[in-house]
């Protein structure tokens, strides 16, 4: 059974950094695209970043501050979050999908319903 384990959240002050990890088990990253999403109280889940075959995608709100990367040997995807802001406060989730064809991830990476497998969330709280 495909499983994802998200970790690395915490409480930080504005301007500080955190690195989230998404560890995959029972599958290899070679076959999947991995996305990071977040959900703040009272808001919809939104796409933060995605990665597939070395291509990376970012929401405008995090471009230049967040960086996604993958370690295929460890089957782990990371989300390095720098210059954190209070508005980054949310529960962060990682999720996996199998791309349906070339370049399809370009238009689907930020859509939660496209993902089949989800990890549990990790709380990120940024104080001002």
C-alpha positions as CSV (number, residue, x, y, z in Angstrom):
1,X,0.0,0.0,0.0
2,X,1.3,3.4,-1.0
3,X,2.1,5.5,2.0
4,X,3.4,9.0,2.5
5,X,4.8,10.4,5.7
6,X,5.1,14.2,6.1
7,X,7.2,15.7,8.8
8,X,9.2,18.8,9.8
9,X,6.6,21.3,10.7
10,X,6.8,23.5,13.8
11,X,6.5,26.9,15.3
12,X,8.9,29.6,14.0
13,X,9.1,33.3,13.8
14,X,8.6,35.3,10.7
15,X,11.7,35.3,8.5
16,X,12.9,31.9,9.7
17,X,13.1,28.7,7.8
18,X,11.8,25.1,8.0
19,X,12.3,22.0,5.9
20,X,9.4,19.6,5.4
21,X,10.0,16.0,4.4
22,X,7.7,13.6,2.6
23,X,8.9,10.1,2.8
24,X,7.4,7.5,0.5
25,X,7.0,3.9,1.3
26,X,5.8,1.0,-0.9
27,X,6.5,2.9,-4.1
28,X,9.3,4.7,-5.8
29,X,9.4,8.3,-6.7
30,X,10.4,7.5,-10.3
31,X,6.8,6.6,-11.0
32,X,5.0,9.5,-9.3
33,X,4.7,13.2,-9.1
34,X,4.7,14.7,-5.7
35,X,2.9,17.8,-4.6
36,X,2.8,19.9,-1.4
37,X,-0.4,21.5,-0.4
38,X,-1.5,23.5,2.6
39,X,-4.7,24.3,4.3
40,X,-5.3,27.1,6.7
41,X,-8.3,27.2,9.0
42,X,-11.4,28.2,7.1
43,X,-9.7,28.1,3.7
44,X,-9.5,25.7,0.8
45,X,-6.5,23.4,0.3
46,X,-4.1,25.1,-2.0
47,X,-1.2,23.8,-4.1
48,X,2.2,25.1,-2.9
49,X,4.7,23.2,-5.0
50,X,5.1,20.1,-7.1
51,X,7.9,18.0,-8.6
52,X,8.1,15.4,-11.4
53,X,11.1,14.1,-13.3
54,X,13.1,17.1,-12.1
55,X,10.6,19.7,-13.2
56,X,9.4,21.9,-10.4
57,X,6.3,24.0,-9.9
58,X,5.5,26.8,-7.4
59,X,2.5,28.9,-6.4
60,X,3.1,32.6,-6.9
61,X,2.9,33.2,-3.2
62,X,6.0,31.1,-2.5
63,X,8.2,31.6,-5.5
64,X,11.6,32.7,-4.5
65,X,11.1,31.6,-0.9
66,X,10.3,27.8,-1.1
67,X,12.3,25.1,-2.9
68,X,11.2,21.6,-3.6
69,X,13.6,18.8,-4.2
70,X,13.7,15.0,-4.2
71,X,16.2,12.4,-3.0
72,X,15.3,9.3,-5.1
73,X,17.7,7.1,-3.2
74,X,15.8,7.9,0.0
75,X,12.4,8.1,-1.8
76,X,11.9,11.5,0.0
77,X,10.7,14.8,-1.3
78,X,11.7,18.0,0.6
79,X,10.2,21.4,0.8
80,X,12.7,24.0,2.0
81,X,10.7,27.0,3.2
82,X,12.7,30.2,3.8
83,X,11.6,33.7,4.7
84,X,8.5,32.4,6.3
85,X,5.6,34.7,6.8
86,X,2.6,34.5,9.1
87,X,0.4,33.9,6.1
88,X,2.3,30.6,5.5
89,X,0.7,29.2,8.6
90,X,-1.3,26.1,7.7
91,X,-1.3,22.4,7.8
92,X,1.0,21.1,5.1
93,X,0.3,17.9,3.2
94,X,2.2,15.9,0.6
95,X,0.5,13.9,-2.0
96,X,1.3,11.6,-5.0
97,X,-0.1,11.0,-8.4
98,X,0.9,9.1,-11.5
99,X,1.1,11.5,-14.4
100,X,-1.2,10.5,-17.2
101,X,1.0,11.7,-20.0
102,X,3.8,14.0,-21.1
103,X,3.4,17.5,-19.7
104,X,0.0,16.8,-18.1
105,X,1.4,17.7,-14.7
106,X,1.9,21.2,-15.9
107,X,-1.8,21.9,-15.6
108,X,-2.6,19.5,-12.8
109,X,0.1,19.9,-10.1
110,X,-1.9,22.4,-8.0
111,X,-5.3,20.5,-8.2
112,X,-5.9,18.4,-5.0
113,X,-8.4,16.2,-6.7
114,X,-5.8,14.9,-9.2
115,X,-3.8,13.3,-6.4
116,X,-4.6,9.7,-5.3
117,X,-2.4,9.3,-2.3
118,X,-2.1,11.7,0.7
119,X,0.1,11.8,3.7
120,X,-1.0,13.1,7.1
121,X,-0.5,16.8,7.6
122,X,2.2,18.6,9.5
123,X,1.5,21.9,11.2
124,X,3.5,25.0,10.3
125,X,2.9,28.0,12.4
126,X,4.7,31.3,11.8
127,X,4.5,34.0,14.4
128,X,4.9,37.7,13.6
